[in-house]
Amino acid sequence: MANLVLIAVCTLTATAAVGNFAGWWRTDTVLSGSMRPGVQPGDVEVLRPEPTASLHVGQIVAFHPPHERFTVSHRVIAVHRRHGLWITTKGDANNVADPWGSVRVLSSSVWVVSGVVPHIGYLSVWVRTPMPHLLLALTIVLLVCALALEAIWRR
């Protein structure tokens, strides 16, 4: 049974990595509560590319707000197609549209949220903190010490 679980986890991980590398999808960890109640902090969004021409009101898209480096995933509340494609977005938990106003979409495709995996993002956020790196270093040191002591005791 353990072997089957290990094979399933390895297959899932490999599939996720290949799909991400190939551009078939990507994942993003939700850090804020702006899309509550449907999407919670700590959830992981699965994003798929979709042609810009098929973008419509109601979809949740991931994008960089003007002059920002971070990514936001908010619902499209308006689409305007004059002098290019412009969208207005809003978080489901927010009372008003996003403060940056309408955003011009320049690319031929956009990242649209196609699914959400609850709570798994907490692991992703935790891995980026110093604690797992410290634990890994400590584990390696303890393993080397244990192997050294075993070699000494065998003599």
N, C-alpha and C positions, 0 to 999 in steps of 0.2 A: 504494500500500500504506500509506504514512504517513497518507494522508487517512482510510482505513478505520480505522486504529488510533485516530486522533484522534476520529473520530465515535463509535467504540465506547467510548472512555474518557469522552467528554462525555455520552453516553447513560447509561452506568452511573452516573456522578456525579449526573446530574440525577434518575435513578430513585431512587438512595439518598437524596438530599436530600428529594424529594417524599414518599417513604415514611416517612422520619423525621418530617417536618413533619406529615404526616397521622396519625401515630400507628400506622401499620401495622407498624412495626418500629423498633428503635433499635440502635445499636451501642455497645459498651463495650470499651475496651482493657484487657487483662489485665496487671496490674502485679506480681502475686505468683505463686509456684509452688505455691499451695495446692491446685490442681486437676490437678497433674501425675499421670500422664503424658499424659492426654488433652488438656489445655489448658495451654499453656506461656506464660510471661511474654512479652509482645510480640505475642501473638495477639489478634485482634479477635473478640469474640462478637457474633453476630447474635441479638438478642432480639425475641421476638414476644409480644404480649399474649395471655393465655389466661384463660378464666373461672376464678375461684378454685374453683368447685365441682368442676372436673375436675382439680385439682391432685393428684398422686399421688407416692408414694415412687419415687425413681430419677430424677426430673427435676432439672435444674439451674436454679435460680431466682436472679434478681438482686434484691437488697433492701437496705435500710438497716438495719443492726443497731440494736437499741435505743440511743437517746441518741447516735447517731453520724451524721455527715454523709456519710461515704464509702459506696460501694456494694460489696457482696460478691456474688459468684456462687458458690454452693455447692450441693451435691447434697442433696435432701430425703431424710432417712433415716427420718423418722416423721411421720405426719399424725394429728392428734387432732381430732375434731369434737364436743367437748363445751363448751358455753358459748362457741360461736364456733369458728373454724378456727385451729388452732395447728400450726406446723411446727417440726421440729428439723432442723438442717442440719449438714453436715460437709464439709470439703474432702477431695477424694479422696486427697491426699497426707498428710492429718493422721490421727493415730492415734485421736483422740477427737472427740466432737461439739463444735460451736462453743461457746465459753465463755459466751455469752449465753443459752444454754438454748433452750427453746421460745419461738417468736416468734408473736404473734397476728397473723393476716392480716386486716386491716380492709377492704381495698378489694375491689371486685367482680371485679378481674382482677389477674393477676400477670405479671411479665416472665419468660419461660422461654427458656433458651438453645436456639435451633433450629439453629444452625450456628456453625462457627468458621472464620475465615480466618487461616491461619498467617502469622506474622511481620509482617503489614502494620501492626500497632500500633506498631512501633518508629518508623515515620515520624510517626505521630500524637503519640507522646511527644516525639520530637525537635523537632517544630514548636512545642511549648510551651516550649522552652528559649530562652534569649536569643540563641543562635547564629544561627538563621535570620532573626531580626529584624535582627541586625547585618549579616548578608549581604545582606538585602534593601535596607537603608539604604545600604550600601556600593555595591551595584549601581546604585541610583538616582543617587547622587553621581557615580559614574564615568560613567554614561550622560549626565548633564547636562554634565559636564566634556568628554566626547568631542564632544557636539553643539556646545558653545561653541567648542572648538578648531577643529572643522570649519568653523564659521561664520567664524572669524577667518582661517583659512588660505585660504578662498575669496576673500577680499577682495584 
